[in-house]
Amino acid sequence: MTSEKSRQTEMAGPSADAAEPLPRPKSRNNGSRRRFRGAAVNLFYLPVVIVLVVFIIYPLISGIALSLTNWDGYNATKTFVGLANYKRILSDGNFGTILINTFIYGIGSTVIQQVLGLALALLLNTKIHGKTLIRAIIYLPALVAPVVMGIMYYFIFQYQQGALNQILVWLGLPKVAWFNNAHFSVAIIVLVNSIQFVGVSMIIYLSGLQTMDQEVLEAAEVDGAYGWKKFWNVQLPLLAPSFTTSVVLNLIGGLKLYDIIKVLTGGGPGYSTNSLSTYIGTVYFDNQAAGYASAIGVVLFVLIALVTFAVNKGLAKLEWE
């Protein structure tokens, strides 16, 4: 009887007692608690938002507003002049030379830093002795203030007691007034800026090389790719993200170069070695034209934004992968 009863129970299917329990109704407190947690997480963004507003957005808006006035930077009175300061840029006889200098500092420093930085990274990625010490020595100038770096190189290139002129005299050659020649001065500024920050590019490329997929490199070697062929066809495409990062950082740093120019040449002779950054300081403090200096600052901001956007887009279209 018992087995017959069990068979009937199995044929009848699961009983009502064995059915899955109905889902519990959602508590109203769960939704409130979830919203509270989301709001609490958003509070962590607040310090960053405050810093951005106080130190970036507010100064930017204030600078744009000042560029539309004739404020001299010292008196409280200022008058709205519209776009007069921007029209003045077009008639400024020094602005063309200064704009070219700014591009030379930005592009020249970037090219030198990429070539030297990549070469040093490839060297330090091999099995050589003392590469940790070499890496530290090359990166050390990036930790030094640009003013200190400029003073060090000023004593190398100065006319009277400069180390380079002392070597020329020792070789029986005449001294050279390096900083009296605008072309020499611009080249020296590019060189000093490149030497100071080449370690940054080296570290970026070295990290790219050391995180590279070793299986891809080994497969390339199995296929007979060694030396230049391996570098050009395998390693360089894999370094595309490092290349983009290094180029953009160096380009922005070069376009807004200030300290080294002030220490080495002060923008001279005349205005021939000024960048837009140093020219802003000259116009503001020496010419007492804060409104005009603000207009040049806005132009520099737009220039850096456009160049960075164009470089990013251009490098993305290379599709090295």
LUMZANU-763003 format. One record per residue (C-alpha): x, y, z; residue number from 1. Coordinates in steps of 0.001 Angstrom, whole numbers, m for minus. Layout:
BEGIN
         u         v         w   num
         X         Y         Z   NUM
...
This chain:
BEGIN
         u         v         w   num
         0         0         0     1
      2812      2320       863     2
      4623      1836     m2481     3
      1338      2325     m4359     4
       728      5574     m2489     5
      4230      6806     m3318     6
      3747      6034     m7018     7
       520      8020     m7009     8
      2263     10923     m5343     9
      5077     10969     m7986    10
      2518     10867    m10846    11
       587     13768     m9267    12
      3725     15975     m9446    13
      5138     18260     m6783    14
      2781     19153     m4048    15
      1784     22660     m3163    16
      4096     22504      m132    17
      7121     21829     m2403    18
      6377     24828     m4724    19
      8898     27635     m4864    20
      8190     30405     m2399    21
      6763     33550     m3829    22
      9242     36461     m4085    23
      9047     38800     m1229    24
      7687     42236     m2011    25
     10452     44790     m2386    26
     10853     46970       573    27
     10651     50706        16    28
     13704     51061      2214    29
     15882     49173      m335    30
     15422     51834     m3015    31
     16063     54653      m561    32
     19159     52905       746    33
     20499     52413     m2806    34
     19929     56067     m3674    35
     21672     57119      m460    36
     24697     54972     m1313    37
     24853     56509     m4806    38
     24704     60000     m3349    39
     27429     59116      m850    40
     29716     57891     m3642    41
     29092     61082     m5611    42
     30362     63089     m2637    43
     33851     61759     m3375    44
     33759     63666     m6697    45
     33033     66937     m4928    46
     36666     67914     m4036    47
     37754     67360     m7643    48
     34841     69407     m8969    49
     35653     72233     m6533    50
     39333     72236     m7563    51
     38394     72286    m11270    52
     35956     75151    m10788    53
     38248     77260     m8569    54
     41581     76732    m10334    55
     40621     76081    m13980    56
     37104     77093    m14989    57
     36870     80335    m12965    58
     40339     81643    m14070    59
     39518     80724    m17675    60
     36221     82603    m17634    61
     37853     85549    m15815    62
     40654     85647    m18397    63
     38179     85708    m21277    64
     36254     88510    m19542    65
     39450     90532    m18944    66
     40471     90124    m22591    67
     37419     92197    m23494    68
     38556     95157    m21352    69
     41368     97709    m21355    70
     42455     96945    m17767    71
     46083     97879    m17031    72
     46466     95296    m14282    73
     47003     97766    m11440    74
     44107    100227    m11236    75
     40600     99155    m10273    76
     38985    100825    m13277    77
     38461     98852    m16468    78
     36378     99578    m19556    79
     34720     97115    m21908    80
     36395     97362    m25343    81
     34890     94341    m27104    82
     37253     92536    m29495    83
     39740     95440    m29704    84
     42501     93432    m27984    85
     42093     90586    m30481    86
     42302     93054    m33385    87
     45465     94443    m31784    88
     47055     90977    m31995    89
     46672     91036    m35780    90
     48551     94366    m35986    91
     51238     93446    m33409    92
     54587     93414    m35248    93
     56165     91011    m32736    94
     53346     88488    m32633    95
     54318     86623    m35836    96
     57888     85952    m34682    97
     56694     84959    m31222    98
     54092     82566    m32665    99
     56758     80909    m34851   100
     59069     80609    m31820   101
     56251     78944    m29869   102
     55812     76308    m32597   103
     59590     75769    m32807   104
     59795     75207    m29037   105
     56810     72844    m29106   106
     57534     70815    m32246   107
     61345     70921    m32027   108
     61433     69731    m28416   109
     58849     67030    m29148   110
     60774     65597    m32105   111
     64102     65512    m30234   112
     62536     63964    m27140   113
     60801     61233    m29155   114
     63943     60232    m31054   115
     66273     60285    m28032   116
     63672     58905    m25617   117
     62852     55928    m27850   118
     66543     55207    m28549   119
     67377     55282    m24834   120
     64369     53075    m24011   121
     65473     50484    m26598   122
     68998     50568    m25164   123
     67841     50169    m21566   124
     65472     47357    m22561   125
     68477     45204    m23412   126
     70684     43287    m20992   127
     73359     45862    m20149   128
     75160     46490    m16873   129
     74174     49484    m14746   130
     70952     50227    m16610   131
     69167     51178    m13357   132
     71829     53834    m12659   133
     71736     55069    m16278   134
     67942     55333    m16166   135
     68091     57351    m12916   136
     70735     59739    m14311   137
     68735     60394    m17501   138
     65480     60964    m15597   139
     67086     63154    m12902   140
     66864     66491    m14842   141
     63067     66092    m15064   142
     62977     66377    m11258   143
     64949     69642    m11277   144
     63072     72954    m11463   145
     63287     74495    m14968   146
     64716     77695    m13430   147
     67617     75735    m11926   148
     68129     73908    m15209   149
     68213     77228    m17078   150
     70777     78722    m14684   151
     73027     75662    m15072   152
     73028     75944    m18857   153
     73393     79741    m18723   154
     76827     79219    m17173   155
     77700     76879    m20032   156
     76724     79251    m22873   157
     77470     82713    m21382   158
     80069     84821    m23192   159
     82642     85771    m20553   160
     83030     82751    m18270   161
     80919     80162    m20093   162
     82294     76619    m20163   163
     81721     76273    m23908   164
     83621     79461    m24725   165
     86467     78369    m22447   166
     86751     75178    m24499   167
     86765     77224    m27720   168
     89585     79434    m26351   169
     91511     76322    m25301   170
     91180     75055    m28884   171
     92455     78403    m30224   172
     89034     79534    m31520   173
     87312     82889    m30811   174
     84525     83200    m28270   175
     80924     83234    m29502   176
     78189     85474    m28064   177
     75591     82714    m28169   178
     72775     84711    m26599   179
     73273     87749    m28857   180
     72183     85670    m31853   181
     68439     84910    m31997   182
     68887     81681    m33998   183
     71528     80304    m31607   184
     69379     81310    m28638   185
     66252     79558    m29946   186
     68283     76409    m30709   187
     69826     76443    m27209   188
     66387     76806    m25582   189
     65032     73838    m27590   190
     68113     71776    m26688   191
     67938     72529    m22959   192
     64197     71815    m22794   193
     64700     68534    m24683   194
     67535     67401    m22422   195
     65531     68154    m19300   196
     62457     66141    m20266   197
     63887     63384    m22470   198
     63783     61125    m19407   199
     59985     61377    m19331   200
     59730     60080    m22907   201
     62272     57367    m22110   202
     60205     56114    m19152   203
     56980     56105    m21222   204
     58578     54096    m24057   205
     60386     51782    m21642   206
     57133     50918    m19888   207
     55586     50214    m23307   208
     58457     47901    m24260   209
     58431     46018    m20951   210
     54667     45387    m21039   211
     54753     44231    m24655   212
     53319     40779    m25385   213
     56399     38515    m25473   214
     54558     35807    m27405   215
     54113     38208    m30333   216
     57828     39054    m30296   217
     58806     35381    m30140   218
     56449     34570    m33017   219
     58037     37370    m35048   220
     61502     35944    m34370   221
     60313     32479    m35427   222
     59168     34073    m38708   223
     62639     35536    m39186   224
     62038     39126    m37994   225
     65165     40440    m36240   226
     66816     43802    m35706   227
     65371     46728    m37672   228
     62704     44541    m39325   229
     61420     43402    m35937   230
     61460     46961    m34557   231
     59714     48588    m37538   232
     57054     45938    m38193   233
     56316     44633    m34694   234
     57621     46780    m31830   235
     56854     50231    m33232   236
     53157     49480    m33979   237
     52774     48012    m30493   238
     54262     51224    m29070   239
     51512     53386    m30630   240
     49761     54163    m27277   241
     53107     55126    m25680   242
     53969     57257    m28721   243
     50670     59153    m28536   244
     51033     59802    m24804   245
     54621     60995    m25084   246
     53971     63247    m28111   247
     50954     64964    m26556   248
     52670     65569    m23197   249
     55861     66931    m24788   250
     53950     69077    m27270   251
     51859     70759    m24581   252
     54959     71340    m22435   253
     56876     72858    m25356   254
     54055     75141    m26489   255
     53720     76712    m23036   256
     57454     76916    m22344   257
     58277     79796    m19968   258
     60891     79313    m17230   259
     63889     78279    m19330   260
     63370     81180    m21762   261
     63149     83717    m18932   262
     66352     82461    m17308   263
     68458     81971    m20453   264
     67528     84971    m22624   265
     64701     86868    m20946   266
     62999     86815    m24358   267
     65819     88776    m26001   268
     67586     90065    m27901   269
     64551     92310    m28324   270
     61501     90038    m28562   271
     63252     87507    m30809   272
     63218     84484    m28453   273
     59925     85068    m26667   274
     57232     82412    m26630   275
     53574     83298    m26200   276
     53864     82470    m22486   277
     56797     84832    m21855   278
     55241     87510    m24066   279
     52112     87457    m21889   280
     54265     88293    m18851   281
     56084     91063    m20715   282
     52850     92652    m21949   283
     51194     92396    m18540   284
     53980     93648    m16246   285
     56226     95769    m18487   286
     53605     97288    m20800   287
     50859     97329    m18132   288
     48281     95971    m20560   289
     46522     93194    m18665   290
     43545     93141    m21049   291
     45810     92615    m24067   292
     47853     89994    m22169   293
     44597     88152    m21368   294
     43682     88144    m25065   295
     47078     86569    m25915   296
     46472     84023    m23135   297
     43132     83061    m24656   298
     44812     82662    m28059   299
     47476     80407    m26475   300
     44781     78295    m24805   301
     42885     77850    m28083   302
     46137     77102    m29936   303
     47180     74335    m27516   304
     43666     72858    m27532   305
     43495     72782    m31357   306
     47019     71369    m31810   307
     46449     68676    m29182   308
     43100     67717    m30729   309
     44608     67562    m34236   310
     47592     65476    m33103   311
     45350     63046    m31224   312
     43077     62642    m34247   313
     46018     62275    m36622   314
     47751     59621    m34527   315
     44488     57715    m34070   316
     44056     57518    m37865   317
     47461     55892    m38335   318
     45923     52556    m37275   319
     49276     50927    m36635   320
     47595     47924    m35082   321
